[in-house]
Amino acid sequence: MIYLDYASTTPIRKEVRETYQMLLENYYGNSDSLHDVGRATAKLMEQSRAAIAQLFHVQKDEILFTSCASESNNYAMKGFAWKNAHRGKHIISTCVEHSSIHNALEQLKETFGFEVTYLPVYADGTIHLEDLKKALRKDTILVSMMLVNNETGAINPIKECAAYVHAYSRAVFHMDGVQGLGKIPISLHDVDMATFSAHKIYGLKGSAILYKKRNIELLPLLSGGQQEQGLRAGTSNAPTNIVFAKTLRLALEEQEKAYQYVQELNIYLRREIENMEDMIINSPADASCFILNFSDLKIGSEVMLNALNAKGFCVSAQSTCSSKSKAISHVLLAMGLGEVRATHAIRVSLSHMTTKDEVEKFIKALKEIHHDYRTK
Ligand SMILES: Cc1ncc(COP(=O)(O)O)c(C=O)c1O
């Protein structure tokens, strides 16, 4: 199979796998135990936390280990909202967020009486600062926005939005940085909280972090022991947390080279698809080059996905977390691209591991499917 679904998840990097294997064998101690085996595990886990903090230029106690970005997002939404409800019950987000933000906010709204304003996006897939300015209120306690959209690659103006929120309100700014990490430069100094996942950067599944500035208080979503500053009870998944630092370091070290390389592939793929009859690109021109979303106006997403799969290609139609629902892409609809494009969308996501030959084969397969379908 030719894998072109790296925004969904990535294979584990060899160095990460080997380190993880070593950690599983040697660092099995409970990091809260007071004996030497436990202490050795705790020491490595705290070293990993410190290394992650250093890579992000933040403080060690601002990094929390979680099990996935969905969990980090739930902490940032519900953990924050519940702890800070006395300051106000209004939250701002966007209409194109990942389900782990959207559904957490819907729960806060439906069950806990919070008010949520979802900012619109435009044809370029991004939110506009003017809308945020209008939405911000005295009782707004939280603004959450994704850096890179997982379906189209559209990049939001995080720096400007966060700066405005900080200048004109007391609200806290959270960024879902999952699809940006290891791909484009990220500054955590602009934001108050941020979410990242290891399995999108050639690391382990079940491994993520929540960055949270020191002064920000969250309500624990898991009650019990003292782990992760008492916010997330349960014996720490130490080997997984330890190897996150290496995963991140390797991803950041290769980021620039990977970007240059993938950008070339993206330009080539985009041009080829643009030149095909009945094909239309949905990703904005300045989107992250790691994601290219397009629609074949004659072939629906499911038919195309299955046809590509039969020819040996792995791609997605919309967010993988929504792939089993029949719902059409809420992201493309929000961009105003219409129902046909939203129901015919295909997301290709590229990597430094993708070869030009794989892209050429993909284009050939696309042309064959397109031709077969038209001559049926
Ligand atoms: C933007 C974004 N946020 C959050 C997530 C959830 O990540 P995880 O699988 O680690 O829960 C994803 C996964 O696709 C994503 O793309």
The ligand as an ORCA input file, in Angstrom:
! r2SCAN-3c Opt
* xyz 0 1
  C      -6.362     19.166     14.881
  C      -6.489     17.920     15.695
  N      -6.749     18.010     17.002
  C      -6.864     16.928     17.781
  C      -6.721     15.655     17.255
  C      -6.866     14.469     18.163
  O      -5.647     13.787     18.285
  P      -5.523     12.426     19.085
  O      -5.709     11.346     18.078
  O      -4.142     12.406     19.662
  O      -6.576     12.417     20.125
  C      -6.460     15.507     15.892
  C      -6.357     14.167     15.293
  O      -6.539     13.974     14.122
  C      -6.331     16.666     15.094
  O      -6.062     16.591     13.787
*
